[in-house]
Amino acid sequence: MESRCEKNKQQQESIEEEEKREKRKKIAKIIFIVLILLFLLFSTCYFYITYIATKRLIVKEKVVTSEKIPDSFQGLKIIQFSDIHYGSTFSLADLKEVVGEINKRNPDLVFFTGDLIDSDYELKTDEAEKIMKELKKIHVTIGKYAVSGEEDIESFQTIMNQSDFSILTNDYDLVYRNDNHPILLVGLGSLSVNQDIDHAFRYFKEDNHNSNIYTIALFHEPDSISSIKSNYSVDLGLAGHSHNGEVRLPFIGGLSRVEGAMDYHDSFYEFDNTKLYISSGLGSSYYHMRLFNRPSISFFRLRK
């Protein structure tokens, strides 16, 4: 027959075991709630950076000054857009919005700096026609120019030409406005395909060239600026490719670095007398997401 002490001991052990079970249940419940909250947080973040942050278009406005700008170009309006990557997170509806925002500003010059169609997307003929139709709606007082990116293949040439863009592949153009004092516009091919800097800047080898002419260079990969400025004078460089890192974190910056944008990947750099602006782009590549880095077009005004 069990003594009272033994019964008390058994009861105490039973109570302790019950308390342990309850404690384990509470811990399991807390872990379950934490996992649910983490899942909801991850899902919300993924939904935001994939479907919302890739769609909220902004216009970045900058004033560019230089004593070399001719009087006739005072107040000139330039729009740069880049890295559409059509078929990634960018659709025809997005293109219509972009064209609308460009035309609202009545630009004099419009520049596209590469990567029109995403390399993983198979473009249909009817889609190409719709893209041409929209790009053709961009209205300018002077001209529309484009340079190709590493992902631009045969369809790029056709679409841009049919949309009234002049493609500057290792070439230049003298741009006039109201008088006979031009600015120089130079376009380079992609680093990975067919870049020829000397041919693009051959204007400076011509007998009647103006060594002090205000020069704008268009190129896709921003790291091209190193080779350019070591040989030629450029006042304003406009590039794309980097997407400014696509996903950016405070105090850290862009998380994604790509070949051709390893040295220069943020939105702005200045060295010597050269200003370099790098577009954050409109579409996305690789991970198809954005964070603290909304798709954008750049709006520049030239001031003397």
C-alpha positions as CSV (number, residue, x, y, z in Angstrom):
1,M,0.0,0.0,0.0
2,E,1.3,3.4,-1.1
3,S,2.2,5.9,1.6
4,R,0.9,9.4,1.6
5,C,4.4,10.7,0.6
6,E,4.5,8.4,-2.4
7,K,1.1,9.5,-3.5
8,N,2.1,13.2,-3.1
9,K,5.2,12.5,-5.1
10,Q,3.3,10.9,-7.9
11,Q,0.8,13.8,-7.9
12,Q,3.6,16.3,-8.0
13,E,5.3,14.5,-10.9
14,S,2.0,14.4,-12.7
15,I,1.5,18.1,-12.2
16,E,5.0,18.8,-13.3
17,E,4.5,16.7,-16.4
18,E,1.3,18.5,-17.2
19,E,3.1,21.9,-16.8
20,K,5.8,20.7,-19.2
21,R,3.2,19.6,-21.8
22,E,1.5,23.0,-21.5
23,K,4.8,24.8,-21.8
24,R,5.7,22.7,-24.9
25,K,2.3,23.6,-26.4
26,K,2.8,27.3,-25.7
27,I,6.3,27.1,-27.3
28,A,4.9,25.2,-30.3
29,K,2.1,27.8,-30.6
30,I,4.6,30.7,-30.5
31,I,6.8,29.0,-33.1
32,F,3.7,28.4,-35.3
33,I,2.6,32.1,-35.0
34,V,6.2,33.3,-35.7
35,L,6.4,31.1,-38.8
36,I,3.0,32.3,-40.0
37,L,4.0,36.0,-39.5
38,L,7.3,35.4,-41.3
39,F,5.5,33.7,-44.2
40,L,3.0,36.6,-44.4
41,L,5.9,39.1,-44.2
42,F,7.9,37.3,-46.9
43,S,4.8,37.0,-49.1
44,T,4.0,40.7,-48.7
45,C,7.5,41.8,-49.4
46,Y,7.7,39.5,-52.4
47,F,4.4,40.7,-53.7
48,Y,5.5,44.4,-53.2
49,I,8.9,44.2,-54.8
50,T,7.6,42.0,-57.7
51,Y,4.2,43.5,-58.6
52,I,4.1,47.0,-57.0
53,A,7.6,48.4,-56.9
54,T,8.2,47.4,-60.5
55,K,5.2,49.5,-61.7
56,R,5.3,52.8,-59.9
57,L,6.9,55.0,-62.5
58,I,8.7,58.2,-61.5
59,V,10.3,61.1,-63.5
60,K,13.7,62.2,-62.3
61,E,14.3,65.9,-63.2
62,K,17.8,67.4,-63.3
63,V,19.3,70.6,-64.5
64,V,22.6,70.3,-66.3
65,T,24.8,73.4,-66.6
66,S,27.9,74.2,-68.6
67,E,29.5,77.3,-70.1
68,K,30.0,75.3,-73.3
69,I,26.3,75.0,-74.0
70,P,25.4,77.3,-76.9
71,D,22.9,80.1,-76.3
72,S,20.4,78.5,-78.7
73,F,20.4,75.4,-76.5
74,Q,19.5,77.3,-73.3
75,G,16.5,75.5,-71.7
76,L,16.8,72.5,-74.1
77,K,14.7,69.6,-72.8
78,I,16.0,66.0,-72.9
79,I,14.3,62.8,-72.0
80,Q,16.3,59.6,-71.4
81,F,14.7,56.2,-71.0
82,S,16.4,52.9,-70.8
83,D,16.3,49.2,-70.1
84,I,12.6,48.4,-70.9
85,H,13.3,44.7,-71.0
86,Y,9.8,44.2,-72.5
87,G,8.3,40.9,-71.4
88,S,10.0,41.0,-67.9
89,T,8.0,43.2,-65.6
90,F,7.2,45.6,-68.3
91,S,4.1,45.4,-70.6
92,L,2.5,47.3,-73.4
93,A,0.3,49.2,-70.8
94,D,3.5,50.3,-69.1
95,L,5.0,51.5,-72.4
96,K,1.8,53.6,-73.0
97,E,2.3,55.2,-69.6
98,V,5.9,56.0,-70.4
99,V,5.1,57.5,-73.8
100,G,2.4,59.6,-72.1
101,E,4.8,60.9,-69.5
102,I,7.4,61.7,-72.1
103,N,5.0,63.7,-74.3
104,K,3.7,65.6,-71.3
105,R,7.1,67.3,-71.1
106,N,7.3,68.3,-74.8
107,P,11.0,67.2,-75.1
108,D,13.4,68.5,-77.7
109,L,15.5,65.4,-77.7
110,V,14.7,61.8,-76.6
111,F,17.4,59.2,-76.0
112,F,17.0,55.4,-75.5
113,T,20.0,53.8,-74.0
114,G,19.5,50.1,-74.7
115,D,17.9,46.8,-73.8
116,L,14.5,47.0,-75.5
117,I,13.3,43.4,-75.3
118,D,14.1,41.0,-72.4
119,S,16.5,38.3,-73.6
120,D,14.3,35.5,-72.1
121,Y,11.1,36.8,-73.9
122,E,10.0,35.6,-77.3
123,L,8.5,38.6,-79.0
124,K,5.6,38.0,-81.3
125,T,5.2,39.9,-84.5
126,D,2.0,41.6,-83.4
127,E,3.6,42.7,-80.2
128,A,6.5,44.3,-82.1
129,E,4.1,46.2,-84.2
130,K,2.3,47.5,-81.1
131,I,5.6,48.6,-79.6
132,M,6.5,50.4,-82.8
133,K,3.2,52.1,-82.8
134,E,3.7,53.4,-79.2
135,L,7.3,54.5,-79.7
136,K,6.3,56.3,-82.9
137,K,3.9,58.4,-80.8
138,I,6.8,60.1,-78.9
139,H,6.9,63.7,-80.2
140,V,10.1,65.8,-80.2
141,T,11.1,69.1,-81.7
142,I,14.6,68.0,-82.8
143,G,15.1,64.2,-82.8
144,K,15.0,60.7,-81.3
145,Y,18.2,58.7,-80.9
146,A,19.0,55.2,-79.6
147,V,22.0,53.0,-78.7
148,S,21.7,49.3,-78.3
149,G,22.3,47.1,-75.3
150,E,23.9,43.7,-75.0
151,E,20.4,42.1,-75.2
152,D,19.3,44.0,-78.3
153,I,19.2,41.8,-81.4
154,E,17.6,42.1,-84.9
155,S,14.2,43.2,-83.7
156,F,15.8,46.2,-82.0
157,Q,17.0,47.7,-85.3
158,T,13.7,47.2,-87.0
159,I,11.6,48.5,-84.1
160,M,13.6,51.6,-83.5
161,N,14.0,52.5,-87.1
162,Q,10.3,52.1,-87.7
163,S,9.6,54.3,-84.7
164,D,11.6,57.2,-86.1
165,F,14.7,56.7,-83.9
166,S,18.2,57.2,-85.3
167,I,20.4,54.5,-84.1
168,L,23.9,55.7,-83.2
169,T,26.1,52.7,-83.1
170,N,29.7,53.9,-82.9
171,D,28.6,57.1,-84.7
172,Y,27.9,60.7,-84.1
173,D,25.5,63.5,-85.1
174,L,25.7,67.3,-85.0
175,V,22.5,68.6,-83.4
176,Y,21.4,72.1,-84.3
177,R,18.8,74.4,-82.8
178,N,17.8,77.7,-84.4
179,D,21.3,78.7,-85.4
180,N,24.6,77.3,-86.8
181,H,26.2,76.5,-83.3
182,P,25.6,72.8,-82.8
183,I,26.2,70.3,-79.9
184,L,27.8,66.9,-80.5
185,L,25.9,63.7,-79.9
186,V,28.0,60.5,-79.8
187,G,26.6,57.0,-79.5
188,L,28.5,53.8,-78.7
189,G,27.7,50.2,-79.3
190,S,27.5,47.7,-76.4
191,L,30.8,46.7,-74.7
192,S,30.0,43.0,-75.2
193,V,29.2,43.3,-78.9
194,N,30.7,46.0,-81.0
195,Q,32.1,49.1,-79.3
196,D,34.4,51.3,-81.3
197,I,35.1,54.5,-79.4
198,D,37.6,56.0,-81.8
199,H,35.2,55.6,-84.7
200,A,32.3,57.1,-82.7
201,F,34.4,60.1,-81.7
202,R,36.0,60.6,-85.2
203,Y,34.5,64.1,-85.3
204,F,37.5,65.3,-83.3
205,K,39.8,64.0,-86.1
206,E,38.1,66.1,-88.8
207,D,39.9,69.2,-90.0
208,N,37.1,71.7,-89.2
209,H,36.1,70.2,-85.8
210,N,35.4,72.4,-82.8
211,S,37.5,71.1,-79.9
212,N,35.3,73.0,-77.4
213,I,32.0,71.7,-78.6
214,Y,29.4,70.6,-75.9
215,T,29.4,66.8,-76.2
216,I,26.8,64.3,-75.0
217,A,27.7,60.6,-75.1
218,L,25.1,57.8,-75.1
219,F,26.2,54.3,-74.2
220,H,24.6,51.3,-72.5
221,E,27.1,50.1,-70.0
222,P,28.3,52.9,-67.6
223,D,31.8,51.4,-67.2
224,S,32.4,52.6,-70.8
225,I,33.0,56.0,-69.3
226,S,36.5,55.0,-68.2
227,S,37.7,54.3,-71.7
228,I,35.9,57.3,-73.1
229,K,37.2,60.0,-70.7
230,S,40.8,58.7,-71.0
231,N,40.8,59.6,-74.7
232,Y,38.0,62.2,-75.3
233,S,36.3,65.1,-73.6
234,V,32.6,64.4,-72.7
235,D,30.4,66.9,-70.9
236,L,27.4,64.7,-70.3
237,G,27.3,60.9,-70.3
238,L,24.0,59.0,-70.3
239,A,23.9,55.3,-69.6
240,G,21.7,52.5,-68.5
241,H,22.3,48.8,-67.9
242,S,22.9,48.8,-64.1
243,H,19.3,49.5,-63.1
244,N,21.1,51.2,-60.1
245,G,21.2,47.8,-58.5
246,E,17.4,47.0,-58.9
247,V,17.1,46.1,-55.2
248,R,18.6,48.9,-53.0
249,L,18.9,49.1,-49.2
250,P,19.5,52.2,-47.1
251,F,23.2,52.9,-46.4
252,I,24.1,49.9,-48.6
253,G,22.9,50.8,-52.0
254,G,22.2,48.5,-54.9
255,L,22.6,44.8,-54.3
256,S,22.9,43.6,-57.9
257,R,26.1,44.3,-59.8
258,V,26.5,43.3,-63.4
259,E,29.3,43.1,-65.9
260,G,29.7,46.5,-67.5
261,A,28.5,48.3,-64.4
262,M,30.9,47.1,-61.8
263,D,32.6,50.5,-61.3
264,Y,29.7,52.8,-62.0
265,H,26.2,51.6,-61.0
266,D,24.6,54.4,-59.0
267,S,22.5,57.2,-60.5
268,F,25.2,59.9,-60.7
269,Y,28.9,60.4,-60.9
270,E,31.0,63.5,-61.6
271,F,34.7,63.7,-62.5
272,D,36.8,66.4,-64.1
273,N,34.3,68.2,-66.3
274,T,32.1,65.1,-67.0
275,K,28.7,64.4,-65.5
276,L,27.5,60.8,-65.8
277,Y,23.9,59.9,-65.2
278,I,22.8,56.3,-65.1
279,S,19.1,55.4,-65.5
280,S,17.4,53.1,-63.1
281,G,15.6,51.7,-66.1
282,L,12.0,50.7,-66.6
283,G,11.8,46.9,-66.7
284,S,13.9,44.4,-64.7
285,S,16.4,41.7,-65.3
286,Y,17.7,38.6,-63.6
287,Y,15.4,38.6,-60.5
288,H,12.5,40.6,-61.9
289,M,12.0,42.7,-58.8
290,R,12.7,46.2,-57.4
291,L,13.0,47.7,-53.9
292,F,13.6,51.4,-53.0
293,N,14.4,51.8,-56.7
294,R,11.3,52.6,-58.8
295,P,11.3,52.4,-62.6
296,S,12.0,55.9,-64.0
297,I,12.6,58.1,-66.9
298,S,15.1,61.0,-66.7
299,F,14.3,64.6,-67.6
300,F,17.2,67.0,-68.2
301,R,17.2,70.7,-68.9
302,L,20.3,72.3,-70.2
303,R,21.4,75.7,-68.7
304,K,24.3,77.8,-69.7
